[in-house]
């Protein structure tokens, strides 16, 4: 089952987020992660969803609102998606993506974008199966401050 996360889900979200950081070989800092997630939920500046199986949270997704100036429409950035390794290939990821698509449609958005590490073999195999395509026309850059 996919549902919007609430503050009551903070413990489950923090646990999943910590595992997500470990997947990306980032030091897990549970208290900072918890504060970060709490801020997102309290401020409403992202959309967080949980995937539950048998009443247990096994995956999550976080999207941020953006705008597509060329399309003159809103756009959603799928920034985080994680499913516990032992729970993969049971449909949770596909259901989360379907929810992201529904959110984009319901908000009149141009679509959903994401980026993932080139080394993320599971993600790079998964996303095209759910309808995402690589954007070859643009280079993405980052300015760290």
N, CA, C and O atoms as a GROMACS GRO file, in nm:
protein
  580
    1UNK      N    1   0.083  -0.117   0.000
    1UNK     CA    2   0.000   0.000   0.000
    1UNK      C    3   0.089   0.125   0.000
    1UNK      O    4   0.188   0.132   0.072
    2UNK      N    5   0.052   0.222  -0.081
    2UNK     CA    6   0.123   0.350  -0.086
    2UNK      C    7   0.036   0.455  -0.018
    2UNK      O    8  -0.085   0.462  -0.042
    3UNK      N    9   0.097   0.535   0.068
    3UNK     CA   10   0.022   0.643   0.132
    3UNK      C   11   0.117   0.758   0.164
    3UNK      O   12   0.238   0.740   0.176
    4UNK      N   13   0.058   0.876   0.177
    4UNK     CA   14   0.136   0.994   0.216
    4UNK      C   15   0.186   0.975   0.359
    4UNK      O   16   0.112   0.928   0.446
    5UNK      N   17   0.310   1.011   0.382
    5UNK     CA   18   0.368   1.002   0.515
    5UNK      C   19   0.325   1.122   0.599
    5UNK      O   20   0.300   1.231   0.546
    6UNK      N   21   0.316   1.100   0.729
    6UNK     CA   22   0.281   1.206   0.824
    6UNK      C   23   0.388   1.209   0.934
    6UNK      O   24   0.478   1.126   0.937
    7UNK      N   25   0.375   1.305   1.023
    7UNK     CA   26   0.469   1.313   1.136
    7UNK      C   27   0.467   1.186   1.220
    7UNK      O   28   0.567   1.152   1.282
    8UNK      N   29   0.354   1.116   1.223
    8UNK     CA   30   0.345   0.992   1.300
    8UNK      C   31   0.435   0.883   1.240
    8UNK      O   32   0.463   0.782   1.306
    9UNK      N   33   0.480   0.902   1.117
    9UNK     CA   34   0.566   0.805   1.049
    9UNK      C   35   0.714   0.838   1.061
    9UNK      O   36   0.797   0.774   0.997
   10UNK      N   37   0.747   0.936   1.142
   10UNK     CA   38   0.884   0.986   1.147
   10UNK      C   39   0.985   0.878   1.183
   10UNK      O   40   1.094   0.875   1.126
   11UNK      N   41   0.953   0.789   1.276
   11UNK     CA   42   1.046   0.682   1.312
   11UNK      C   43   1.073   0.590   1.194
   11UNK      O   44   1.188   0.560   1.163
   12UNK      N   45   0.967   0.546   1.127
   12UNK     CA   46   0.983   0.456   1.012
   12UNK      C   47   1.056   0.526   0.898
   12UNK      O   48   1.143   0.466   0.835
   13UNK      N   49   1.022   0.652   0.873
   13UNK     CA   50   1.090   0.728   0.767
   13UNK      C   51   1.239   0.744   0.797
   13UNK      O   52   1.323   0.728   0.708
   14UNK      N   53   1.271   0.774   0.922
   14UNK     CA   54   1.410   0.793   0.961
   14UNK      C   55   1.490   0.665   0.941
   14UNK      O   56   1.603   0.669   0.892
   15UNK      N   57   1.431   0.554   0.977
   15UNK     CA   58   1.498   0.424   0.960
   15UNK      C   59   1.524   0.395   0.812
   15UNK      O   60   1.634   0.352   0.775
   16UNK      N   61   1.424   0.418   0.728
   16UNK     CA   62   1.440   0.396   0.584
   16UNK      C   63   1.540   0.495   0.524
   16UNK      O   64   1.622   0.457   0.440
   17UNK      N   65   1.534   0.620   0.567
   17UNK     CA   66   1.625   0.722   0.516
   17UNK      C   67   1.770   0.690   0.553
   17UNK      O   68   1.860   0.710   0.472
   18UNK      N   69   1.791   0.639   0.673
   18UNK     CA   70   1.926   0.600   0.716
   18UNK      C   71   1.979   0.488   0.626
   18UNK      O   72   2.096   0.491   0.587
   19UNK      N   73   1.895   0.391   0.593
   19UNK     CA   74   1.936   0.282   0.504
   19UNK      C   75   1.964   0.335   0.363
   19UNK      O   76   2.055   0.288   0.295
   20UNK      N   77   1.886   0.432   0.320
   20UNK     CA   78   1.906   0.497   0.190
   20UNK      C   79   2.043   0.565   0.184
   20UNK      O   80   2.114   0.553   0.085
   21UNK      N   81   2.079   0.636   0.291
   21UNK     CA   82   2.209   0.702   0.295
   21UNK      C   83   2.323   0.600   0.291
   21UNK      O   84   2.423   0.622   0.223
   22UNK      N   85   2.308   0.491   0.362
   22UNK     CA   86   2.409   0.385   0.361
   22UNK      C   87   2.424   0.329   0.219
   22UNK      O   88   2.535   0.302   0.175
   23UNK      N   89   2.312   0.311   0.148
   23UNK     CA   90   2.316   0.263   0.010
   23UNK      C   91   2.404   0.354  -0.076
   23UNK      O   92   2.479   0.305  -0.160
   24UNK      N   93   2.395   0.484  -0.053
   24UNK     CA   94   2.476   0.580  -0.128
   24UNK      C   95   2.611   0.609  -0.062
   24UNK      O   96   2.679   0.705  -0.098
   25UNK      N   97   2.648   0.526   0.033
   25UNK     CA   98   2.776   0.534   0.102
   25UNK      C   99   2.797   0.671   0.168
   25UNK      O  100   2.908   0.726   0.167
   26UNK      N  101   2.689   0.723   0.223
   26UNK     CA  102   2.693   0.848   0.299
   26UNK      C  103   2.679   0.811   0.446
   26UNK      O  104   2.598   0.726   0.482
   27UNK      N  105   2.758   0.875   0.529
   27UNK     CA  106   2.751   0.846   0.672
   27UNK      C  107   2.609   0.866   0.723
   27UNK      O  108   2.548   0.971   0.703
   28UNK      N  109   2.558   0.765   0.789
   28UNK     CA  110   2.423   0.772   0.844
   28UNK      C  111   2.427   0.854   0.973
   28UNK      O  112   2.500   0.821   1.066
   29UNK      N  113   2.349   0.961   0.976
   29UNK     CA  114   2.338   1.047   1.093
   29UNK      C  115   2.191   1.055   1.130
   29UNK      O  116   2.121   1.149   1.092
   30UNK      N  117   2.142   0.956   1.205
   30UNK     CA  118   1.999   0.944   1.231
   30UNK      C  119   1.933   1.070   1.288
   30UNK      O  120   1.822   1.104   1.247
   31UNK      N  121   1.998   1.138   1.380
   31UNK     CA  122   1.935   1.257   1.440
   31UNK      C  123   1.921   1.370   1.338
   31UNK      O  124   1.819   1.438   1.335
   32UNK      N  125   2.024   1.389   1.255
   32UNK     CA  126   2.016   1.492   1.151
   32UNK      C  127   1.912   1.453   1.046
   32UNK      O  128   1.836   1.537   0.999
   33UNK      N  129   1.910   1.325   1.012
   33UNK     CA  130   1.812   1.277   0.914
   33UNK      C  131   1.670   1.297   0.967
   33UNK      O  132   1.581   1.341   0.894
   34UNK      N  133   1.650   1.265   1.094
   34UNK     CA  134   1.518   1.282   1.155
   34UNK      C  135   1.476   1.429   1.154
   34UNK      O  136   1.361   1.460   1.121
   35UNK      N  137   1.568   1.518   1.188
   35UNK     CA  138   1.537   1.661   1.188
   35UNK      C  139   1.506   1.710   1.047
   35UNK      O  140   1.415   1.790   1.026
   36UNK      N  141   1.582   1.661   0.950
   36UNK     CA  142   1.560   1.699   0.810
   36UNK      C  143   1.421   1.655   0.764
   36UNK      O  144   1.348   1.733   0.704
   37UNK      N  145   1.386   1.530   0.792
   37UNK     CA  146   1.255   1.478   0.752
   37UNK      C  147   1.142   1.550   0.826
   37UNK      O  148   1.038   1.580   0.767
   38UNK      N  149   1.162   1.576   0.953
   38UNK     CA  150   1.061   1.649   1.031
   38UNK      C  151   1.035   1.786   0.968
   38UNK      O  152   0.920   1.828   0.954
   39UNK      N  153   1.143   1.855   0.930
   39UNK     CA  154   1.127   1.987   0.866
   39UNK      C  155   1.047   1.975   0.736
   39UNK      O  156   0.959   2.057   0.710
   40UNK      N  157   1.077   1.875   0.656
   40UNK     CA  158   1.005   1.858   0.528
   40UNK      C  159   0.856   1.838   0.556
   40UNK      O  160   0.771   1.899   0.491
   41UNK      N  161   0.826   1.753   0.653
   41UNK     CA  162   0.686   1.724   0.685
   41UNK      C  163   0.615   1.846   0.745
   41UNK      O  164   0.502   1.877   0.707
   42UNK      N  165   0.681   1.913   0.838
   42UNK     CA  166   0.619   2.029   0.903
   42UNK      C  167   0.603   2.147   0.807
   42UNK      O  168   0.501   2.216   0.810
   43UNK      N  169   0.702   2.169   0.722
   43UNK     CA  170   0.698   2.282   0.629
   43UNK      C  171   0.616   2.252   0.504
   43UNK      O  172   0.575   2.344   0.433
   44UNK      N  173   0.592   2.126   0.477
   44UNK     CA  174   0.517   2.089   0.358
   44UNK      C  175   0.589   2.123   0.229
   44UNK      O  176   0.526   2.144   0.126
   45UNK      N  177   0.724   2.129   0.233
   45UNK     CA  178   0.798   2.167   0.114
   45UNK      C  179   0.844   2.049   0.030
   45UNK      O  180   0.919   2.066  -0.066
   46UNK      N  181   0.801   1.930   0.067
   46UNK     CA  182   0.820   1.812  -0.017
   46UNK      C  183   0.700   1.720   0.004
   46UNK      O  184   0.619   1.741   0.094
   47UNK      N  185   0.690   1.622  -0.080
   47UNK     CA  186   0.588   1.518  -0.064
   47UNK      C  187   0.661   1.389  -0.031
   47UNK      O  188   0.746   1.344  -0.107
   48UNK      N  189   0.625   1.330   0.081
   48UNK     CA  190   0.685   1.204   0.125
   48UNK      C  191   0.578   1.096   0.124
   48UNK      O  192   0.466   1.117   0.172
   49UNK      N  193   0.614   0.980   0.070
   49UNK     CA  194   0.522   0.867   0.062
   49UNK      C  195   0.590   0.743   0.118
   49UNK      O  196   0.712   0.726   0.106
   50UNK      N  197   0.510   0.658   0.178
   50UNK     CA  198   0.557   0.529   0.228
   50UNK      C  199   0.495   0.416   0.148
   50UNK      O  200   0.382   0.426   0.101
   51UNK      N  201   0.572   0.310   0.134
   51UNK     CA  202   0.520   0.184   0.081
   51UNK      C  203   0.518   0.087   0.199
   51UNK      O  204   0.619   0.064   0.264
   52UNK      N  205   0.400   0.030   0.224
   52UNK     CA  206   0.386  -0.064   0.336
   52UNK      C  207   0.347  -0.202   0.285
   52UNK      O  208   0.266  -0.215   0.193
   53UNK      N  209   0.406  -0.302   0.346
   53UNK     CA  210   0.370  -0.441   0.321
   53UNK      C  211   0.344  -0.505   0.457
   53UNK      O  212   0.428  -0.497   0.547
   54UNK      N  213   0.230  -0.566   0.473
   54UNK     CA  214   0.192  -0.630   0.600
   54UNK      C  215   0.207  -0.534   0.718
   54UNK      O  216   0.250  -0.574   0.826
   55UNK      N  217   0.171  -0.408   0.696
   55UNK     CA  218   0.175  -0.308   0.802
   55UNK      C  219   0.312  -0.252   0.834
   55UNK      O  220   0.325  -0.170   0.924
   56UNK      N  221   0.414  -0.295   0.761
   56UNK     CA  222   0.550  -0.248   0.784
   56UNK      C  223   0.595  -0.156   0.671
   56UNK      O  224   0.570  -0.186   0.554
   57UNK      N  225   0.659  -0.046   0.705
   57UNK     CA  226   0.714   0.045   0.604
   57UNK      C  227   0.838  -0.019   0.544
   57UNK      O  228   0.936  -0.044   0.614
   58UNK      N  229   0.834  -0.045   0.413
   58UNK     CA  230   0.947  -0.111   0.346
   58UNK      C  231   1.012  -0.022   0.241
   58UNK      O  232   1.116  -0.057   0.187
   59UNK      N  233   0.951   0.093   0.212
   59UNK     CA  234   1.008   0.183   0.113
   59UNK      C  235   0.952   0.322   0.130
   59UNK      O  236   0.848   0.342   0.193
   60UNK      N  237   1.022   0.419   0.071
   60UNK     CA  238   0.973   0.557   0.076
   60UNK      C  239   1.016   0.630  -0.050
   60UNK      O  240   1.105   0.586  -0.124
   61UNK      N  241   0.951   0.744  -0.072
   61UNK     CA  242   0.983   0.830  -0.185
   61UNK      C  243   0.962   0.974  -0.140
   61UNK      O  244   0.869   1.004  -0.065
   62UNK      N  245   1.050   1.063  -0.187
   62UNK     CA  246   1.037   1.206  -0.158
   62UNK      C  247   1.047   1.284  -0.288
   62UNK      O  248   1.141   1.267  -0.366
   63UNK      N  249   0.949   1.371  -0.310
   63UNK     CA  250   0.948   1.456  -0.429
   63UNK      C  251   0.946   1.603  -0.388
   63UNK      O  252   0.886   1.639  -0.286
   64UNK      N  253   1.012   1.686  -0.467
   64UNK     CA  254   1.015   1.830  -0.445
   64UNK      C  255   0.949   1.901  -0.562
   64UNK      O  256   0.967   1.861  -0.677
   65UNK      N  257   0.873   2.007  -0.534
   65UNK     CA  258   0.811   2.083  -0.643
   65UNK      C  259   0.912   2.177  -0.709
   65UNK      O  260   0.989   2.246  -0.642
   66UNK      N  261   0.908   2.178  -0.841
   66UNK     CA  262   0.989   2.269  -0.922
   66UNK      C  263   0.900   2.329  -1.029
   66UNK      O  264   0.778   2.309  -1.028
   67UNK      N  265   0.960   2.403  -1.121
   67UNK     CA  266   0.887   2.456  -1.234
   67UNK      C  267   0.966   2.434  -1.361
   67UNK      O  268   1.089   2.443  -1.361
   68UNK      N  269   0.896   2.403  -1.469
   68UNK     CA  270   0.955   2.387  -1.600
   68UNK      C  271   0.923   2.514  -1.679
   68UNK      O  272   0.813   2.529  -1.731
   69UNK      N  273   1.020   2.605  -1.687
   69UNK     CA  274   0.998   2.734  -1.753
   69UNK      C  275   0.967   2.719  -1.901
   69UNK      O  276   0.893   2.799  -1.957
   70UNK      N  277   1.023   2.618  -1.965
   70UNK     CA  278   0.998   2.599  -2.108
   70UNK      C  279   0.857   2.547  -2.134
   70UNK      O  280   0.794   2.584  -2.233
   71UNK      N  281   0.809   2.462  -2.044
   71UNK     CA  282   0.673   2.409  -2.058
   71UNK      C  283   0.569   2.500  -1.992
   71UNK      O  284   0.449   2.483  -2.013
   72UNK      N  285   0.617   2.596  -1.913
   72UNK     CA  286   0.528   2.688  -1.840
   72UNK      C  287   0.434   2.612  -1.746
   72UNK      O  288   0.316   2.643  -1.735
   73UNK      N  289   0.490   2.510  -1.680
   73UNK     CA  290   0.412   2.425  -1.590
   73UNK      C  291   0.496   2.387  -1.468
   73UNK      O  292   0.619   2.400  -1.469
   74UNK      N  293   0.429   2.340  -1.364
   74UNK     CA  294   0.503   2.281  -1.252
   74UNK      C  295   0.575   2.154  -1.298
   74UNK      O  296   0.544   2.098  -1.403
   75UNK      N  297   0.669   2.111  -1.218
   75UNK     CA  298   0.747   1.990  -1.244
   75UNK      C  299   0.783   1.931  -1.109
   75UNK      O  300   0.807   2.005  -1.014
   76UNK      N  301   0.787   1.800  -1.098
   76UNK     CA  302   0.825   1.735  -0.972
   76UNK      C  303   0.960   1.669  -0.987
   76UNK      O  304   0.989   1.604  -1.087
   77UNK      N  305   1.044   1.687  -0.884
   77UNK     CA  306   1.174   1.621  -0.879
   77UNK      C  307   1.164   1.504  -0.782
   77UNK      O  308   1.144   1.522  -0.662
   78UNK      N  309   1.179   1.384  -0.837
   78UNK     CA  310   1.185   1.264  -0.754
   78UNK      C  311   1.327   1.257  -0.700
   78UNK      O  312   1.418   1.209  -0.768
   79UNK      N  313   1.345   1.305  -0.580
   79UNK     CA  314   1.478   1.319  -0.524
   79UNK      C  315   1.526   1.194  -0.452
   79UNK      O  316   1.644   1.161  -0.455
   80UNK      N  317   1.435   1.124  -0.387
   80UNK     CA  318   1.473   1.008  -0.307
   80UNK      C  319   1.371   0.896  -0.327
   80UNK      O  320   1.250   0.919  -0.319
   81UNK      N  321   1.421   0.778  -0.353
   81UNK     CA  322   1.336   0.659  -0.358
   81UNK      C  323   1.420   0.543  -0.308
   81UNK      O  324   1.532   0.521  -0.355
   82UNK      N  325   1.366   0.470  -0.211
   82UNK     CA  326   1.440   0.358  -0.154
   82UNK      C  327   1.342   0.250  -0.112
   82UNK      O  328   1.238   0.278  -0.052
   83UNK      N  329   1.377   0.127  -0.145
   83UNK     CA  330   1.304   0.009  -0.099
   83UNK      C  331   1.406  -0.084  -0.035
   83UNK      O  332   1.513  -0.107  -0.091
   84UNK      N  333   1.373  -0.136   0.080
   84UNK     CA  334   1.465  -0.228   0.148
   84UNK      C  335   1.505  -0.340   0.051
   84UNK      O  336   1.420  -0.395  -0.019
   85UNK      N  337   1.634  -0.374   0.046
   85UNK     CA  338   1.680  -0.475  -0.050
   85UNK      C  339   1.602  -0.606  -0.043
   85UNK      O  340   1.574  -0.667  -0.146
   86UNK      N  341   1.568  -0.650   0.078
   86UNK     CA  342   1.496  -0.778   0.092
   86UNK      C  343   1.351  -0.768   0.046
   86UNK      O  344   1.283  -0.870   0.033
   87UNK      N  345   1.303  -0.648   0.021
   87UNK     CA  346   1.164  -0.628  -0.022
   87UNK      C  347   1.153  -0.586  -0.168
   87UNK      O  348   1.043  -0.559  -0.216
   88UNK      N  349   1.264  -0.582  -0.238
   88UNK     CA  350   1.262  -0.541  -0.379
   88UNK      C  351   1.201  -0.651  -0.466
   88UNK      O  352   1.195  -0.768  -0.427
   89UNK      N  353   1.158  -0.610  -0.583
   89UNK     CA  354   1.097  -0.700  -0.682
   89UNK      C  355   0.962  -0.755  -0.637
   89UNK      O  356   0.919  -0.862  -0.680
   90UNK      N  357   0.896  -0.681  -0.549
   90UNK     CA  358   0.760  -0.716  -0.505
   90UNK      C  359   0.659  -0.611  -0.547
   90UNK      O  360   0.542  -0.619  -0.510
   91UNK      N  361   0.704  -0.511  -0.625
   91UNK     CA  362   0.612  -0.410  -0.677
   91UNK      C  363   0.609  -0.279  -0.602
   91UNK      O  364   0.542  -0.185  -0.646
   92UNK      N  365   0.679  -0.269  -0.491
   92UNK     CA  366   0.676  -0.146  -0.411
   92UNK      C  367   0.730  -0.027  -0.490
   92UNK      O  368   0.668   0.079  -0.492
   93UNK      N  369   0.844  -0.042  -0.554
   93UNK     CA  370   0.903   0.067  -0.630
   93UNK      C  371   0.812   0.113  -0.743
   93UNK      O  372   0.794   0.233  -0.764
   94UNK      N  373   0.754   0.018  -0.815
   94UNK     CA  374   0.663   0.053  -0.924
   94UNK      C  375   0.540   0.126  -0.872
   94UNK      O  376   0.489   0.217  -0.937
   95UNK      N  377   0.491   0.086  -0.756
   95UNK     CA  378   0.375   0.154  -0.697
   95UNK      C  379   0.411   0.296  -0.654
   95UNK      O  380   0.330   0.388  -0.669
   96UNK      N  381   0.531   0.315  -0.602
   96UNK     CA  382   0.575   0.450  -0.566
   96UNK      C  383   0.585   0.538  -0.691
   96UNK      O  384   0.543   0.653  -0.688
   97UNK      N  385   0.640   0.484  -0.799
   97UNK     CA  386   0.650   0.560  -0.924
   97UNK      C  387   0.511   0.593  -0.977
   97UNK      O  388   0.488   0.703  -1.025
   98UNK      N  389   0.418   0.499  -0.968
   98UNK     CA  390   0.281   0.525  -1.012
   98UNK      C  391   0.220   0.639  -0.931
   98UNK      O  392   0.145   0.721  -0.984
   99UNK      N  393   0.252   0.645  -0.802
   99UNK     CA  394   0.202   0.754  -0.718
   99UNK      C  395   0.265   0.887  -0.759
   99UNK      O  396   0.197   0.990  -0.760
  100UNK      N  397   0.393   0.886  -0.794
  100UNK     CA  398   0.459   1.008  -0.842
  100UNK      C  399   0.393   1.057  -0.971
  100UNK      O  400   0.372   1.177  -0.989
  101UNK      N  401   0.361   0.965  -1.059
  101UNK     CA  402   0.294   1.001  -1.185
  101UNK      C  403   0.156   1.058  -1.157
  101UNK      O  404   0.115   1.157  -1.219
  102UNK      N  405   0.084   0.997  -1.063
  102UNK     CA  406  -0.049   1.047  -1.027
  102UNK      C  407  -0.039   1.188  -0.970
  102UNK      O  408  -0.120   1.275  -1.005
  103UNK      N  409   0.059   1.211  -0.883
  103UNK     CA  410   0.080   1.344  -0.826
  103UNK      C  411   0.104   1.447  -0.936
  103UNK      O  412   0.046   1.555  -0.935
  104UNK      N  413   0.190   1.413  -1.031
  104UNK     CA  414   0.220   1.504  -1.142
  104UNK      C  415   0.094   1.534  -1.223
  104UNK      O  416   0.068   1.650  -1.258
  105UNK      N  417   0.017   1.432  -1.252
  105UNK     CA  418  -0.106   1.452  -1.329
  105UNK      C  419  -0.206   1.538  -1.251
  105UNK      O  420  -0.266   1.629  -1.307
  106UNK      N  421  -0.223   1.508  -1.123
  106UNK     CA  422  -0.320   1.580  -1.040
  106UNK      C  423  -0.284   1.727  -1.020
  106UNK      O  424  -0.372   1.810  -0.997
  107UNK      N  425  -0.156   1.760  -1.029
  107UNK     CA  426  -0.112   1.898  -1.008
  107UNK      C  427  -0.086   1.971  -1.140
  107UNK      O  428  -0.036   2.084  -1.139
  108UNK      N  429  -0.120   1.908  -1.252
  108UNK     CA  430  -0.101   1.972  -1.382
  108UNK      C  431   0.044   1.991  -1.419
  108UNK      O  432   0.078   2.082  -1.496
  109UNK      N  433   0.131   1.907  -1.365
  109UNK     CA  434   0.274   1.920  -1.389
  109UNK      C  435   0.313   1.867  -1.527
  109UNK      O  436   0.242   1.787  -1.587
  110UNK      N  437   0.427   1.916  -1.575
  110UNK     CA  438   0.481   1.869  -1.703
  110UNK      C  439   0.530   1.726  -1.690
  110UNK      O  440   0.532   1.652  -1.789
  111UNK      N  441   0.571   1.686  -1.571
  111UNK     CA  442   0.620   1.550  -1.551
  111UNK      C  443   0.698   1.538  -1.422
  111UNK      O  444   0.686   1.619  -1.331
  112UNK      N  445   0.778   1.433  -1.417
  112UNK     CA  446   0.862   1.402  -1.302
  112UNK      C  447   1.003   1.381  -1.355
  112UNK      O  448   1.023   1.308  -1.452
  113UNK      N  449   1.100   1.444  -1.291
  113UNK     CA  450   1.239   1.422  -1.328
  113UNK      C  451   1.312   1.359  -1.211
  113UNK      O  452   1.268   1.369  -1.096
  114UNK      N  453   1.424   1.296  -1.240
  114UNK     CA  454   1.508   1.240  -1.135
  114UNK      C  455   1.650   1.232  -1.188
  114UNK      O  456   1.673   1.235  -1.309
  115UNK      N  457   1.742   1.221  -1.096
  115UNK     CA  458   1.878   1.182  -1.133
  115UNK      C  459   1.920   1.074  -1.035
  115UNK      O  460   1.873   1.068  -0.922
  116UNK      N  461   2.009   0.991  -1.081
  116UNK     CA  462   2.060   0.885  -0.995
  116UNK      C  463   2.206   0.860  -1.031
  116UNK      O  464   2.250   0.892  -1.141
  117UNK      N  465   2.278   0.806  -0.938
  117UNK     CA  466   2.420   0.780  -0.960
  117UNK      C  467   2.438   0.680  -1.075
  117UNK      O  468   2.360   0.586  -1.090
  118UNK      N  469   2.541   0.702  -1.153
  118UNK     CA  470   2.571   0.608  -1.261
  118UNK      C  471   2.601   0.469  -1.205
  118UNK      O  472   2.583   0.368  -1.273
  119UNK      N  473   2.648   0.465  -1.080
  119UNK     CA  474   2.680   0.338  -1.016
  119UNK      C  475   2.559   0.269  -0.956
  119UNK      O  476   2.570   0.157  -0.906
  120UNK      N  477   2.442   0.333  -0.960
  120UNK     CA  478   2.320   0.275  -0.904
  120UNK      C  479   2.260   0.178  -1.005
  120UNK      O  480   2.162   0.210  -1.073
  121UNK      N  481   2.320   0.060  -1.015
  121UNK     CA  482   2.274  -0.039  -1.114
  121UNK      C  483   2.127  -0.076  -1.097
  121UNK      O  484   2.055  -0.082  -1.196
  122UNK      N  485   2.079  -0.101  -0.974
  122UNK     CA  486   1.937  -0.135  -0.961
  122UNK      C  487   1.846  -0.024  -1.011
  122UNK      O  488   1.748  -0.050  -1.081
  123UNK      N  489   1.877   0.101  -0.975
  123UNK     CA  490   1.795   0.214  -1.018
  123UNK      C  491   1.802   0.237  -1.168
  123UNK      O  492   1.699   0.263  -1.231
  124UNK      N  493   1.921   0.226  -1.224
  124UNK     CA  494   1.937   0.248  -1.368
  124UNK      C  495   1.869   0.140  -1.450
  124UNK      O  496   1.834   0.164  -1.566
  125UNK      N  497   1.850   0.024  -1.394
  125UNK     CA  498   1.773  -0.081  -1.462
  125UNK      C  499   1.623  -0.062  -1.439
  125UNK      O  500   1.542  -0.092  -1.526
  126UNK      N  501   1.587  -0.013  -1.322
  126UNK     CA  502   1.446   0.000  -1.282
  126UNK      C  503   1.374   0.116  -1.348
  126UNK      O  504   1.265   0.098  -1.402
  127UNK      N  505   1.432   0.235  -1.344
  127UNK     CA  506   1.359   0.355  -1.388
  127UNK      C  507   1.310   0.347  -1.533
  127UNK      O  508   1.195   0.384  -1.558
  128UNK      N  509   1.389   0.301  -1.628
  128UNK     CA  510   1.335   0.290  -1.766
  128UNK      C  511   1.216   0.195  -1.776
  128UNK      O  512   1.129   0.214  -1.861
  129UNK      N  513   1.211   0.095  -1.692
  129UNK     CA  514   1.098   0.000  -1.693
  129UNK      C  515   0.969   0.066  -1.647
  129UNK      O  516   0.860   0.016  -1.674
  130UNK      N  517   0.981   0.179  -1.575
  130UNK     CA  518   0.862   0.247  -1.523
  130UNK      C  519   0.823   0.368  -1.608
  130UNK      O  520   0.735   0.445  -1.570
  131UNK      N  521   0.889   0.385  -1.722
  131UNK     CA  522   0.852   0.492  -1.814
  131UNK      C  523   0.948   0.609  -1.820
  131UNK      O  524   0.933   0.696  -1.906
  132UNK      N  525   1.047   0.613  -1.732
  132UNK     CA  526   1.146   0.721  -1.738
  132UNK      C  527   1.240   0.698  -1.856
  132UNK      O  528   1.269   0.583  -1.892
  133UNK      N  529   1.287   0.806  -1.916
  133UNK     CA  530   1.386   0.796  -2.023
  133UNK      C  531   1.500   0.893  -1.993
  133UNK      O  532   1.480   0.997  -1.930
  134UNK      N  533   1.618   0.857  -2.038
  134UNK     CA  534   1.734   0.943  -2.016
  134UNK      C  535   1.723   1.067  -2.104
  134UNK      O  536   1.680   1.059  -2.218
  135UNK      N  537   1.762   1.180  -2.049
  135UNK     CA  538   1.761   1.306  -2.124
  135UNK      C  539   1.901   1.327  -2.179
  135UNK      O  540   1.994   1.358  -2.104
  136UNK      N  541   1.915   1.310  -2.307
  136UNK     CA  542   2.047   1.321  -2.370
  136UNK      C  543   2.080   1.464  -2.411
  136UNK      O  544   2.196   1.496  -2.437
  137UNK      N  545   1.978   1.551  -2.418
  137UNK     CA  546   1.997   1.686  -2.471
  137UNK      C  547   2.058   1.784  -2.372
  137UNK      O  548   2.098   1.894  -2.410
  138UNK      N  549   2.067   1.747  -2.245
  138UNK     CA  550   2.114   1.840  -2.144
  138UNK      C  551   2.226   1.779  -2.061
  138UNK      O  552   2.230   1.658  -2.039
  139UNK      N  553   2.316   1.864  -2.016
  139UNK     CA  554   2.414   1.828  -1.915
  139UNK      C  555   2.366   1.888  -1.784
  139UNK      O  556   2.314   1.999  -1.781
  140UNK      N  557   2.381   1.816  -1.677
  140UNK     CA  558   2.342   1.865  -1.546
  140UNK      C  559   2.468   1.901  -1.469
  140UNK      O  560   2.565   1.826  -1.466
  141UNK      N  561   2.464   2.018  -1.406
  141UNK     CA  562   2.577   2.067  -1.330
  141UNK      C  563   2.533   2.099  -1.188
  141UNK      O  564   2.414   2.114  -1.159
  142UNK      N  565   2.631   2.110  -1.102
  142UNK     CA  566   2.602   2.141  -0.962
  142UNK      C  567   2.706   2.242  -0.913
  142UNK      O  568   2.824   2.230  -0.945
  143UNK      N  569   2.662   2.338  -0.836
  143UNK     CA  570   2.751   2.436  -0.773
  143UNK      C  571   2.739   2.417  -0.622
  143UNK      O  572   2.637   2.452  -0.563
  144UNK      N  573   2.842   2.362  -0.560
  144UNK     CA  574   2.841   2.342  -0.415
  144UNK      C  575   2.882   2.472  -0.346
  144UNK      O  576   2.971   2.542  -0.393
  145UNK      N  577   2.817   2.502  -0.236
  145UNK     CA  578   2.849   2.623  -0.159
  145UNK      C  579   2.874   2.588  -0.014
  145UNK      O  580   2.902   2.677   0.067
   0.00000   0.00000   0.00000
